[in-house]
Amino acid sequence: MKRTTPRIAISNTGPLISALQSNRMNILLQLYDQIHIPADEIREYRKHGADLEIRRLIEAGFIVVHQDFVPEENEAAKAIASEIANRPITRDKNPEHHLPEAFAIILMQRGDLGAVELLMDELAARDVARQRRVPFIGFPGILIRACWQRIIDPEDVLAALVECQRQGTHYSNKLINEIYESLKVSSSRKRP
């Protein structure tokens, strides 16, 4: 059955960088019609050397950049950034460094965008999103979903996570192995 409702997501830097690092942007293109990001994220993509790829996705209309925050949203973002910085699991205690994640949460709270979920890996920011009942998924979850939908197989998930880890993403070997083993078991049950 063809989907008629567009699937729109909001993202911070992590999942898009991971998709680019692992050469799996095609998965995001299959799962979402559009991804919205706060303008503050553009600096992060530049730092990771992904500026050109992100610019191409913006030009194609797949990524939409937002910088149109009203004063109330700016104040709310500062408060959310402070919450993220004050979480015990946060390594970076500077609230200013968490503004991109905070603005992503603000975008999720806008009803007019029709976003279905927030793409975010950072644990403290996910904790704050959970507290606000904002649905989120990280890059490993996106890969798992793609595997369940038979877009990729468990070996592709493993290869993507290992490549991200090799490039500096903080996925533990334990997490990677648990995901892979779980997907191998579930995919072997689905085979006729």
C-alpha positions in Angstrom: 0.0 0.0 0.0 1.4 3.4 -1.0 1.8 5.9 1.8 -0.1 9.2 1.1 0.9 11.1 4.3 4.4 12.5 4.1 6.7 11.2 6.8 8.5 14.3 8.2 11.2 14.1 10.9 13.2 16.6 12.8 16.9 15.8 13.2 20.0 17.0 15.1 23.5 16.3 13.8 24.2 12.8 15.0 21.8 10.6 12.9 22.5 12.5 9.6 26.3 12.4 10.2 26.0 8.6 10.9 24.0 8.1 7.8 26.7 9.9 5.8 29.6 8.2 7.5 28.2 4.8 6.9 27.0 5.6 3.3 23.4 4.9 4.4 21.6 8.1 3.5 19.5 6.1 1.1 17.8 4.6 4.2 16.7 8.0 5.4 15.6 8.9 1.9 13.4 5.8 1.9 12.0 6.2 5.4 11.3 10.0 5.3 10.0 12.4 2.8 11.6 15.4 4.5 13.9 16.1 7.4 13.8 19.5 9.2 16.9 20.8 11.1 17.6 23.9 13.1 20.0 26.3 11.4 22.5 25.9 14.3 23.2 22.4 13.0 24.9 23.6 9.9 28.0 24.5 11.8 28.2 20.9 13.1 28.0 19.5 9.6 30.8 21.7 8.5 33.0 20.5 11.5 32.3 16.9 10.4 33.2 17.6 6.8 29.6 16.9 5.7 28.7 20.4 4.5 28.7 19.6 0.8 26.4 16.5 1.2 24.1 18.4 3.5 23.9 21.3 1.1 23.0 18.9 -1.8 20.2 17.5 0.4 19.0 21.0 1.2 19.0 22.0 -2.5 17.0 18.8 -3.3 14.4 19.8 -0.7 14.9 16.7 1.4 16.4 18.7 4.3 14.7 21.9 5.4 16.6 24.4 7.5 14.8 26.5 10.2 16.1 29.7 11.6 12.7 31.4 12.2 12.3 31.0 15.9 10.1 33.4 17.8 11.4 35.0 21.1 9.4 32.5 23.2 11.0 29.6 21.3 14.4 31.0 21.8 13.9 31.3 25.6 12.4 27.8 25.7 15.4 26.5 23.8 17.8 28.1 26.3 15.9 26.4 29.2 16.0 23.0 27.4 19.7 23.4 26.7 20.3 24.0 30.4 18.3 20.9 31.3 20.4 18.8 28.9 23.6 20.3 30.3 22.5 19.5 33.8 21.7 15.9 33.2 24.1 13.5 35.1 24.9 11.7 31.9 26.0 14.8 30.1 29.7 15.1 29.5 29.4 18.7 28.2 28.0 20.9 30.9 27.9 24.1 28.7 24.3 24.8 27.9 25.3 26.8 24.8 26.6 23.6 23.2 23.2 21.9 23.6 21.2 24.6 21.8 21.0 22.7 18.5 19.4 19.7 20.3 17.1 22.1 22.2 16.0 23.8 19.0 15.3 20.3 17.4 13.0 19.6 20.4 11.3 23.0 19.9 10.7 22.1 16.2 9.1 18.8 17.3 6.7 20.7 19.5 5.5 22.8 16.5 2.3 21.2 15.4 2.3 22.8 11.9 5.3 20.8 10.7 3.6 17.4 11.1 6.8 15.8 12.2 6.4 12.1 13.3 9.7 11.8 15.3 12.9 13.4 16.3 16.2 11.8 15.0 18.6 12.1 17.9 21.4 10.0 19.4 22.6 12.1 22.3 21.4 10.4 25.5 20.9 13.5 27.7 18.9 15.2 25.0 16.9 12.1 24.5 16.1 12.0 28.2 14.8 15.6 28.0 12.8 14.8 24.9 11.3 11.7 26.6 10.3 13.9 29.6 8.4 16.2 27.1 6.8 13.2 25.4 8.6 13.9 22.1 8.9 10.7 20.1 12.5 10.0 19.0 14.7 7.5 17.4 18.5 7.2 17.1 20.6 6.1 14.1 20.8 2.5 15.4 17.0 2.4 15.7 16.6 3.7 12.2 18.8 0.9 11.0 16.8 -1.6 12.9 13.6 -0.3 11.4 15.1 -0.5 7.9 16.0 -4.1 8.6 12.5 -4.9 9.9 11.2 -3.4 6.7 13.6 -5.4 4.6 15.4 -2.4 3.2 18.7 -3.8 4.5 19.7 -7.0 6.2 21.4 -7.6 9.6 24.9 -7.6 8.0 24.2 -4.1 6.5 23.2 -2.9 10.0 26.4 -4.4 11.5 28.6 -2.9 8.8 27.0 0.6 9.2 27.4 0.6 13.0 30.9 -0.6 12.8 31.8 2.1 10.2 30.3 4.8 12.4 32.2 3.5 15.4 35.4 3.4 13.4 34.8 7.1 12.5 34.4 8.1 16.2 30.7 7.6 17.0 30.4 6.3 20.5 28.6 3.0 19.9 29.9 0.3 22.2 30.8 -3.2 20.9 28.2 -4.6 23.2 25.5 -2.5 21.7 26.5 -3.3 18.1 26.7 -7.0 18.8 23.3 -7.1 20.7 21.6 -5.3 17.8 23.2 -7.6 15.2 22.4 -10.8 17.1 18.8 -9.8 17.7 18.3 -8.9 14.1 19.9 -12.2 12.9 17.5 -14.1 15.1 14.4 -12.2 14.1 15.2 -12.2 10.4 15.8 -16.0 10.5 12.3 -16.4 11.9 10.8 -14.4 9.1 12.3 -16.5 6.3 9.9 -19.0 4.7 
